[in-house]
Amino acid sequence: MAMPRLIDNQRGVALITVVLVSLAVSSVAIAATMMTMSGTLVRKYSERTAISDQAALSGVERGLSALLGDGTLLPVSGFTTLEDSAAVYDAIGNPIPGVRRSIYLGPSSDPARGSIVSEVWTRGGVRAVRRLEVAATSFASFGQYMDHDHSGVVFTATDDQFGPIHSNFDINIGLPAGADSATFMAQVTVGGSIINPGRGVFVKGFTEGVSLDSLPTISDLDALRTLAISGGLLLPGATGGSFAATTRVEFIAVDMDGDTTTTEDVEGFVRVYRNVPDARNLMAWPLLGNPIDTPNCGTWDGKIGRAHV
């Protein structure tokens, strides 16, 4: 019986081994290269995303700053374009390559708010959008608001002012400082300057030279009228003579559906009082015919020698 012969020392075995080892090493090298490239791409994309997001945030702040400086930039309808595909600059004033930004100002779905939208995009296809809701300034927040030059009107020792005060011009303080000085419990802002500020007591300070705030225009009031009609809240007022308002509105949460909560959309939030002229015993009529003494504001504590506002 013939014995099998061992195969050894055959030509080409070394070549095949080298090729196989080379393929294995090449595969490892290619995999390492792909991982490095993927990591680089992810890092660059993350950098572009961070830059876009920061640029969008700075755009929101830019829109807020512009709006605080000029409230007329916020339209009643539509939108105002503050920036349109504008270049974005870094901290030292150099434009960031391939980054563009647009900023829009417009009304929100809530009539008492406005929206600032900042949109940023890059050449790599990264896009970031940031939005900020801001509360519109209400003139009802002021204890006094003056849009004419009242520098001839002097606040004296008989004045205690408890609400915020704003004048688009000057405010004049009379009489030296002392126990009976004119006292301002809230912030005071003026478009001009405060005449004789040392004669008054400003508990929360004052600011001079602020940007002029504009009173609502007739078109703004017409827009509010339209909204009031749609919401069933157009309340024509009437007067019965000097200081004789016959309509009073009280903002109060009312449980309309009886579920013991007052935070749902179906709840009420306003109560209206009306009376006929000369019915001075009713709530809408200021006591003594003097608006300083009326309890209608909800915080009346009487007048004892000093004017309480």
C-alpha positions as CSV (number, residue, x, y, z in Angstrom):
1,M,0.0,0.0,0.0
2,A,1.4,3.3,-1.1
3,M,2.0,5.9,1.7
4,P,0.8,9.5,1.1
5,R,3.5,12.0,0.4
6,L,3.6,15.1,2.5
7,I,3.4,18.4,0.7
8,D,6.1,20.7,1.8
9,N,8.3,23.4,0.4
10,Q,5.7,24.3,-2.3
11,R,6.3,27.4,-4.3
12,G,3.7,30.4,-3.8
13,V,2.8,29.7,-0.1
14,A,4.8,32.6,1.2
15,L,3.2,34.9,-1.4
16,I,-0.3,33.9,-0.4
17,T,0.5,34.4,3.3
18,V,2.0,37.9,2.6
19,V,-1.1,38.9,0.7
20,L,-3.5,37.7,3.4
21,V,-1.5,39.5,6.1
22,S,-1.4,42.6,3.9
23,L,-5.2,42.5,3.5
24,A,-5.7,42.2,7.2
25,V,-3.3,45.1,8.0
26,S,-4.9,47.2,5.3
27,S,-8.4,46.5,6.7
28,V,-7.3,47.6,10.1
29,A,-5.7,50.7,8.7
30,I,-8.8,51.6,6.6
31,A,-11.0,51.0,9.6
32,A,-8.8,53.3,11.8
33,T,-8.8,56.0,9.0
34,M,-12.6,55.8,8.7
35,M,-13.1,56.1,12.4
36,T,-10.7,59.1,12.5
37,M,-12.5,60.8,9.6
38,S,-15.9,60.1,11.2
39,G,-14.8,61.5,14.5
40,T,-13.5,64.6,12.7
41,L,-16.7,65.1,10.8
42,V,-18.8,64.7,14.0
43,R,-16.5,67.2,15.8
44,K,-16.8,69.7,13.0
45,Y,-20.6,69.2,12.8
46,S,-20.8,69.7,16.6
47,E,-18.7,72.9,16.3
48,R,-21.0,74.2,13.5
49,T,-24.1,73.3,15.6
50,A,-22.7,75.1,18.6
51,I,-21.7,78.2,16.6
52,S,-25.2,78.3,14.9
53,D,-27.0,77.9,18.3
54,Q,-24.9,80.6,19.9
55,A,-25.4,82.9,16.9
56,A,-29.1,82.4,17.1
57,L,-29.1,83.1,20.8
58,S,-27.1,86.3,20.3
59,G,-29.6,87.3,17.6
60,V,-32.5,87.0,20.1
61,E,-30.5,89.2,22.5
62,R,-29.9,91.6,19.6
63,G,-33.6,91.7,18.8
64,L,-34.5,92.3,22.5
65,S,-32.0,95.1,22.8
66,A,-33.4,96.8,19.7
67,L,-37.0,96.4,20.9
68,L,-36.2,97.8,24.3
69,G,-34.6,100.8,22.6
70,D,-37.5,101.4,20.2
71,G,-40.8,99.8,21.1
72,T,-42.3,100.9,17.7
73,L,-40.2,98.1,16.0
74,L,-42.9,95.7,17.2
75,P,-45.8,95.9,14.6
76,V,-49.4,95.3,15.4
77,S,-49.5,92.7,12.5
78,G,-47.0,91.1,10.2
79,F,-43.3,91.3,11.2
80,T,-40.3,93.6,11.2
81,T,-37.1,92.3,9.7
82,L,-34.2,93.5,11.8
83,E,-31.6,91.4,9.9
84,D,-31.9,89.7,6.6
85,S,-29.2,87.1,5.8
86,A,-26.7,89.3,7.6
87,A,-23.2,88.3,8.5
88,V,-22.5,87.2,12.1
89,Y,-19.5,88.5,13.9
90,D,-17.3,87.0,16.6
91,A,-16.3,88.6,19.9
92,I,-13.5,90.6,18.3
93,G,-15.6,91.9,15.4
94,N,-14.5,89.5,12.6
95,P,-17.2,87.9,10.4
96,I,-17.7,84.2,11.0
97,P,-17.2,82.4,7.6
98,G,-20.2,80.8,6.1
99,V,-22.7,81.8,8.8
100,R,-25.7,84.0,8.1
101,R,-28.6,85.2,10.3
102,S,-32.0,86.8,10.0
103,I,-33.9,88.4,12.9
104,Y,-37.7,89.0,12.9
105,L,-39.9,90.9,15.4
106,G,-43.6,90.4,15.4
107,P,-46.7,89.9,17.5
108,S,-47.4,86.7,19.3
109,S,-50.6,84.7,19.5
110,D,-51.0,86.3,22.9
111,P,-51.9,90.0,22.3
112,A,-50.0,91.0,25.4
113,R,-46.8,89.5,24.1
114,G,-44.4,89.9,21.2
115,S,-42.1,87.4,19.5
116,I,-38.4,87.6,18.6
117,V,-37.2,85.0,16.1
118,S,-33.6,84.5,15.2
119,E,-32.7,82.1,12.4
120,V,-29.1,81.1,11.6
121,W,-27.7,78.8,8.9
122,T,-24.3,77.7,7.7
123,R,-22.7,76.4,4.5
124,G,-22.6,72.9,6.0
125,G,-26.4,72.8,6.1
126,V,-26.7,73.4,9.9
127,R,-29.7,75.5,10.8
128,A,-30.7,76.9,14.2
129,V,-33.8,78.8,15.2
130,R,-34.3,80.5,18.5
131,R,-37.5,82.3,19.7
132,L,-38.1,84.5,22.6
133,E,-41.5,85.6,23.9
134,V,-41.5,89.1,25.5
135,A,-44.3,90.8,27.5
136,A,-45.5,94.0,26.0
137,T,-45.2,97.1,28.3
138,S,-48.6,98.0,29.6
139,F,-49.3,101.6,30.5
140,A,-51.5,100.2,33.3
141,S,-48.3,99.3,35.1
142,F,-47.4,102.9,35.8
143,G,-48.7,104.9,38.7
144,Q,-48.2,107.9,36.6
145,Y,-47.2,108.2,32.9
146,M,-46.5,111.7,31.4
147,D,-46.1,112.2,27.7
148,H,-45.9,116.0,27.8
149,D,-43.5,118.5,29.4
150,H,-44.7,118.7,33.0
151,S,-41.5,120.2,34.4
152,G,-43.8,123.1,35.7
153,V,-45.6,120.5,37.8
154,V,-43.8,120.1,41.1
155,F,-43.8,117.1,43.4
156,T,-43.8,118.4,47.0
157,A,-43.9,117.2,50.6
158,T,-47.6,116.2,50.3
159,D,-46.8,113.6,47.6
160,D,-46.3,109.9,48.3
161,Q,-46.1,108.0,45.0
162,F,-46.5,104.2,45.4
163,G,-46.5,103.2,41.7
164,P,-43.8,103.4,39.0
165,I,-43.6,106.8,37.4
166,H,-42.4,107.7,33.9
167,S,-42.1,111.0,32.1
168,N,-40.9,111.4,28.6
169,F,-39.5,114.8,29.7
170,D,-38.4,116.3,33.1
171,I,-39.7,115.8,36.6
172,N,-39.4,118.7,39.1
173,I,-39.1,118.1,42.9
174,G,-39.9,120.9,45.2
175,L,-39.1,121.8,48.8
176,P,-35.9,120.7,50.6
177,A,-35.4,117.1,51.7
178,G,-36.6,116.2,55.1
179,A,-39.3,114.2,57.0
180,D,-42.0,115.5,54.6
181,S,-40.1,115.2,51.4
182,A,-41.8,113.9,48.2
183,T,-41.4,110.1,48.4
184,F,-41.3,107.7,45.5
185,M,-41.7,104.1,46.5
186,A,-41.2,102.6,43.1
187,Q,-38.8,103.1,40.2
188,V,-38.8,106.5,38.5
189,T,-37.7,106.9,34.9
190,V,-37.5,110.1,32.8
191,G,-36.6,110.9,29.2
192,G,-35.0,114.1,30.3
193,S,-33.7,114.7,33.9
194,I,-35.0,115.1,37.4
195,I,-34.9,118.7,38.6
196,N,-33.7,119.0,42.2
197,P,-33.4,115.2,42.8
198,G,-31.8,115.8,46.2
199,R,-35.1,117.1,47.5
200,G,-37.0,113.8,47.0
201,V,-36.7,110.3,48.5
202,F,-36.4,107.6,45.8
203,V,-36.7,104.3,47.5
204,K,-35.9,102.3,44.4
205,G,-33.9,104.9,42.6
206,F,-34.4,106.7,39.4
207,T,-33.0,106.7,35.9
208,E,-32.5,109.7,33.6
209,G,-32.2,109.9,29.8
210,V,-34.1,106.7,29.1
211,S,-35.4,106.0,25.6
212,L,-38.7,107.8,24.9
213,D,-41.8,105.5,25.2
214,S,-44.5,106.3,22.7
215,L,-48.2,106.3,23.7
216,P,-50.4,103.9,21.6
217,T,-51.4,105.3,18.3
218,I,-55.1,105.5,17.1
219,S,-54.5,102.5,14.9
220,D,-53.2,100.5,17.9
221,L,-56.3,101.4,19.9
222,D,-58.5,100.4,16.9
223,A,-56.7,97.0,16.9
224,L,-57.4,96.6,20.6
225,R,-61.0,97.5,20.0
226,T,-61.2,94.7,17.4
227,L,-59.7,92.2,19.8
228,A,-62.0,93.3,22.6
229,I,-65.1,92.9,20.3
230,S,-64.0,89.4,19.3
231,G,-63.5,88.5,23.0
232,G,-66.8,90.0,24.1
233,L,-64.9,92.5,26.3
234,L,-65.8,95.8,24.7
235,L,-67.1,97.8,27.7
236,P,-68.3,101.3,26.8
237,G,-67.8,103.5,29.8
238,A,-69.8,106.6,30.8
239,T,-69.4,109.5,33.2
240,G,-71.9,111.1,35.4
241,G,-70.0,114.4,35.9
242,S,-66.7,115.3,37.4
243,F,-64.9,112.3,38.8
244,A,-68.0,110.3,38.3
245,A,-67.0,107.1,36.4
246,T,-70.0,104.8,36.2
247,T,-68.2,101.7,35.0
248,R,-65.6,99.7,37.0
249,V,-63.6,96.6,35.9
250,E,-62.2,94.2,38.4
251,F,-59.8,91.5,37.3
252,I,-60.5,88.4,39.3
253,A,-60.3,84.6,38.7
254,V,-63.8,83.1,38.6
255,D,-64.6,79.4,38.6
256,M,-67.1,79.2,35.8
257,D,-67.5,75.4,35.5
258,G,-67.7,74.6,39.2
259,D,-64.7,72.3,39.3
260,T,-62.9,74.3,42.1
261,T,-60.1,75.5,39.8
262,T,-59.6,78.8,38.1
263,T,-56.7,78.1,35.8
264,E,-58.5,76.5,32.8
265,D,-59.4,78.2,29.5
266,V,-63.1,78.2,30.3
267,E,-62.7,80.2,33.5
268,G,-63.7,83.9,33.9
269,F,-61.2,86.6,34.7
270,V,-63.1,89.9,34.8
271,R,-66.0,91.4,36.7
272,V,-67.7,94.5,35.5
273,Y,-69.6,97.0,37.8
274,R,-72.0,99.6,36.4
275,N,-74.2,102.1,38.2
276,V,-76.4,105.0,37.2
277,P,-75.3,108.6,37.6
278,D,-75.8,110.2,41.0
279,A,-75.9,106.8,42.8
280,R,-73.0,107.7,45.0
281,N,-73.5,104.8,47.4
282,L,-72.5,102.4,44.7
283,M,-68.9,101.2,44.2
284,A,-68.2,102.9,40.8
285,W,-68.6,106.4,42.3
286,P,-65.5,107.9,44.0
287,L,-66.2,108.9,47.5
288,L,-66.4,112.6,48.2
289,G,-66.1,113.2,44.4
290,N,-62.3,113.1,44.6
291,P,-60.3,110.4,42.7
292,I,-57.6,110.5,45.3
293,D,-60.1,109.1,47.8
294,T,-61.7,106.4,45.7
295,P,-61.6,102.8,46.8
296,N,-62.1,101.6,43.2
297,C,-58.4,100.9,42.7
298,G,-58.6,98.2,45.3
299,T,-55.9,99.5,47.6
300,W,-57.5,102.6,49.1
301,D,-56.5,103.4,52.7
302,G,-57.8,106.9,53.0
303,K,-56.2,110.3,52.7
304,I,-54.8,111.8,55.9
305,G,-53.1,115.0,55.1
306,R,-51.0,113.5,52.3
307,A,-51.9,112.5,48.8
308,H,-51.8,108.7,48.3
309,V,-51.5,107.5,44.7
